[in-house]
Amino acid sequence: MTALAKLFRTTAFKIVAAYLLIFALFAAGVVFYLARHTQQLVVSQITETVDLEVRNLTEQYGIGGIGRLVDVIERRTAQPGSNLYLVTAYSGDALAGNIVDIPVSVLQNEGWSEITYRHPEAGNAAKESRALARVTFLSGGFRLLVGRDFEERDRLRQILAQPARWAVVLIVVMGVAGGIFVARRVLKRIDSMTATNERIMAGDLTGRLAVTGSGDEFDRLANSLNAMLERIEALMSGLKQVSDNIAHDLKTPLTRLHNRSEEALRSAKSEGDYRAALESTIEESDGLIRTFDALLMIARAEAGEARHGMTDFDANDVAKSVVELYEPLAEEKGLHLAADIEGPLPVHGSRELVGQALANLIDNAIKYGAAGRPGGKSEIRVATHRENGSALLTVADHGCGIAAGDRGRAVERFVRLEPSRSRPGVGLGLSLASAVARLHGGELRLEDNSPGLRVTLALPAQRSEGA
């Protein structure tokens, strides 16, 4: 396909061509209307002039009879640029006038008509002309015809037609040139986008569409696609990171499973030895299953699958249920699990995922909040409240906390910071809570509790009935 053919097939050129056609038709319609209106104005002036002449000549006939009328018409026909006159007897014989060879039927009907005629001075070689004439019956059987040639109307039509033709030609030429100019600019932007897309499809996820800063529809499209590409790049990077983490972090428990099974086969001598090996294997398998369940739950949250099952529910009911579930475990660890839950807190979302996210936060607080206050019992406080249209579910402990520089890494999958490496877990608790927050259009905040860590799950709140 040639460059010109490619240009003509662009949507921009087709749109410009369509507008050009519409504008050309509109311009032609305006010119036609003006020409027709002007011609009607000329005809109206002709009829007024002829009517005035007929009234004057009729008065002359009433004053002096046919002789005076013939004398007046002969004087007027001698003047340059005069109207058309003809007086005939009842028999049709011409008595005076400046036209000949008009159809006989014209003089037989009183009123207006368009006629063809010739001037008597020009002879038979003269071409026929057209005129608008009025026939009036006089007493005594005489016929009076007064008319005006259409020469002025035809001249005006020619005056209007020539510029109109050139105007249409100029509109078409300028429209085509403008269409080519606009289409080339649009095609240049599209070719640039296409080249970037081809580079991205080839595997370069860092490619981004160019933004000119004009704020036009192409810039809006480029910004939207760039945001999508950034999200895809982040997901692909996360997938690669997850794959690497799975390969490294799950290799150890799988190796332990393999070694324990081999050890049991090699050294177990009694039923008790085999039972202990099987129990250890089941415990390790349960840990792996929990890890994969957490990964699947995070994948569901990030893919947005849980949006289909979202409903309206009270976040306070979820918080109360989770706190009641973890109170025995906290007491067993020597911790006090306190709840500060205010009135109804309606949200729209997945009750299951929000409950699981809050459970992960409380579970982390129990694991890492044993440092406690000096000389007192360690406390974990779960609080819920509304703030600026958000439902906030906060879990605060007095443990070792997380350094400000590590809080961004702490929500990544399989990331375990130095203070927690010796404790149980695989590093998915905060990742799941962060994914649930993003699924609901909220955020997960990690803040200093002085000492300890305060984690807030912020979700968009529904308007309560009393609000």
Protein Blocks (a to p, Z undefined) as FASTA:
>chain_A
ZZklmmmmpmklmmmmmmmmmmmmmmmmmmmmmmmmmmmmmmmmmmmmmmmmmmmmmmmm
mmnommlmmmmmmmmmmpghiacdddddfkopafbdjbehiafklmmpgcddddddddfk
lommbccddddddddddehhiacdddddfklmmmmmmmmmmmmmmmmmmmmmmmmmmmmm
mmmmmmmmmmmmmmmmmmmmnopakbccddehlopaklmmmmmmmmmmmmmmmmmmmmmm
mmmmmmmmmmmmmmmmmmmmmmmmmmocbfklmmmmmmmmmmmmmmmmmmmmmmmmmmmm
mnommmmmgccddfklmmmmmmmmmmmmmmmnopacdddddddddddddfklmmmmmmmm
mmmmmmmmmnopghiacddddddddeehiacdddddfbebjafklmmmmmpghiacfklm
mpgcehlmmmmmmmmmmmnopacddddehgajdddddddddddfkZZ
